């Protein structure tokens, strides 16, 4: 009986460990509005437009800068210039850690398309795009295009 | 150990093994998917075959054929056109009637259309915004002629429409990255590049009837698909440029142009001979330094494009501007502006500080 109980306890403990290991570390969701404010301030942006996951057309807006499956997204925000200059900050929080690399790839693809655009239409903006950063921290993935991307990255790390 | 314990331990081990296999398969799948994304980003996917029409530029703007409109113009029968196309035809016809006469050569007609478009249309810079704010139909003749606002595709397809209405063979070209488009026009059996978008708002004719060598200074495109542009007979800048005997005559021409208040200058530089690019670059750098050093407050702009349209001859297109007095507003005008704005919004600090109004007190 005692051996049976020990075996049952071991099996239960093993099951709990397995479930924990195969799942993704679902830490609490980030405070995206606060992060947006922090990054905007670090970048020194003025009068940027905002698109984020709280808007009714959030899924459609997301597609303008990422081709990641929106069902994998926990939340996002986008800061972008209304006058067509290159400054931009995009932050995507994925639901699952395993989707971080795909999210990074999608933002890198967006950056590449912005580079092509400005090489053709406003080459003065190209240096800023060439020094842009795509970075990840936990389930957060960010594209930072501004004069001081390293300083802005510190806000997400 | 009892039989039950052995059973439970075996079950646990089986569960552990199953979980490890599942995690391994999931990781492999994710790796393959990321590699697929990487492949797509790096452009290793098979590229689409080049075409003139039904090509998407800058991810959003589509080049579409408009031969149904030009055919209707030529035949005089617009009955099969949609209402939109009929409106486009009416507007385009009216414009041609006002700028083109029967006595003009095909080149003169082309020039008239190009100059009308440069003077009357504007860039739609909404295409540069991450979530674009371009005007509706900025990429086709209907919207371009109705709203006078266009992206490059709008300029290219509208120019092509006009050319086809005039019976001039014309193609819309897009660059290798599919981010810009312009036109190829055929005159007297030879093709020429015309990029109205790049010249709009200027009077330089910098991109009017270029040959391939001139266009290659700015763009690349599928030259195996689009016809070669080798003519110079109708190349506006080449034919109308001031000729200089060699590169060392350039500084005097630039100085003279600036003294005369000119904002642009095009020079055809003969006898390039063995002059290499390092020597030329050094010459232009020294000219630039001299221009800026002679400006009392540094408010000048100096830029240029250089190409070699034909062996031994270079084409130098210069942009010259002295900005030192361009933004000045008279005190009388400044006061009128202040009175009008403050009358509506209350006291404020004008752009120039408002010393003359006492606002700085």
Boltz contact constraints between the chains, C-beta under 6 A:
constraints:
  - contact:
      token1: [A, 3]
      token2: [B, 2]
      max_distance: 6.0
  - contact:
      token1: [A, 3]
      token2: [B, 5]
      max_distance: 6.0
  - contact:
      token1: [A, 4]
      token2: [B, 4]
      max_distance: 6.0
  - contact:
      token1: [A, 7]
      token2: [B, 5]
      max_distance: 6.0
  - contact:
      token1: [A, 7]
      token2: [B, 8]
      max_distance: 6.0
  - contact:
      token1: [A, 11]
      token2: [B, 8]
      max_distance: 6.0
  - contact:
      token1: [A, 11]
      token2: [B, 12]
      max_distance: 6.0
  - contact:
      token1: [A, 14]
      token2: [B, 12]
      max_distance: 6.0
  - contact:
      token1: [A, 18]
      token2: [B, 19]
      max_distance: 6.0
  - contact:
      token1: [A, 22]
      token2: [B, 19]
      max_distance: 6.0
  - contact:
      token1: [A, 22]
      token2: [B, 23]
      max_distance: 6.0
  - contact:
      token1: [A, 64]
      token2: [B, 131]
      max_distance: 6.0
  - contact:
      token1: [A, 80]
      token2: [B, 130]
      max_distance: 6.0
  - contact:
      token1: [A, 84]
      token2: [B, 125]
      max_distance: 6.0
  - contact:
      token1: [A, 84]
      token2: [B, 128]
      max_distance: 6.0
  - contact:
      token1: [A, 84]
      token2: [B, 129]
      max_distance: 6.0
  - contact:
      token1: [A, 88]
      token2: [B, 130]
      max_distance: 6.0
  - contact:
      token1: [A, 98]
      token2: [B, 30]
      max_distance: 6.0
  - contact:
      token1: [A, 101]
      token2: [B, 34]
      max_distance: 6.0
  - contact:
      token1: [A, 105]
      token2: [B, 37]
      max_distance: 6.0
  - contact:
      token1: [A, 109]
      token2: [B, 41]
      max_distance: 6.0
  - contact:
      token1: [A, 116]
      token2: [B, 177]
      max_distance: 6.0
  - contact:
      token1: [A, 116]
      token2: [B, 179]
      max_distance: 6.0
  - contact:
      token1: [A, 120]
      token2: [B, 179]
      max_distance: 6.0
  - contact:
      token1: [A, 120]
      token2: [B, 180]
      max_distance: 6.0
